[in-house]
Amino acid sequence: MLLQRCHTFISDLNHRLCRLVSWLTLLMVLLVFAIVVLRYGFNLGWIAMQESALYLHAMVFLLGAAHTLKADEHVRVDIFYRKASAATQARIDIGGTLFLLVPVNLYILIVGWEYAAKSWALLEGSGEAGGLPLVFVLKTLIPLFALTMLLQGVAHIISCLLSLKQDDH
């Protein structure tokens, strides 16, 4: 049951990441609320605060994407899928994962890794006066997104294979 343990490990990892994203979402909402109140209520504003909201927004979407895939809440063109049997759906999911999700995310991982590595080499910061000196951390989210999507893709393939195996019995 190595496949089952691998699936469980990846699912648990994405679940923990989802819980982090939930807290980051709350933090982002509170921060944006504070930005608006300070801006329009007191005529105060800081670039670093606005960039923090941008960073949190990026974290929520890039780190939450794998959980969205796990929860089957992603966009799907299901012309045939919805009416197909569970076995056919599993085969379609395996094909889609192998021929679409994996190649696209491998490309994003490779390109994103180089992009983030260059930013880390420079310890790239904001181009704005008073901005956050953490652009390199923001750019690291790109390969991290691709990695979590690939891992969830592997977990999804395992899940499909296990369901096909159960259908055979």
C-alpha angles and dihedrals in degrees: 000000000000089000091054092050091049090050091049093049093051093044091050091048092051091045091055090047089050091054089052090049090051090057091044089053091053091047090049093051092049091047094050089048090052091047092052094046092047093045100045100025101042104012090240129133141160127201091218090057092050091046089051089059089049091051092049090049090053091048093050094052101036096042094038096053095084091053089050088055091046092051090048089238095126125112112278131177097218105179092140102008099076095057096040125104120259090256092052090047090052091051091048090049092050091049093046092048095047098042102033115016098041099047094044093048093044088055092048090048094051096043093038092050091056091044093051093042091056090049091049091049088058095035082228117214136186119299089218123089106252092016127135117280090219108090088123089062091049091052090050088067090072098066089036089056091051092047094051091046091051091049091049089047089056090048090049092051090049090050091050092048091050091050091049089049091052090049089055091059 
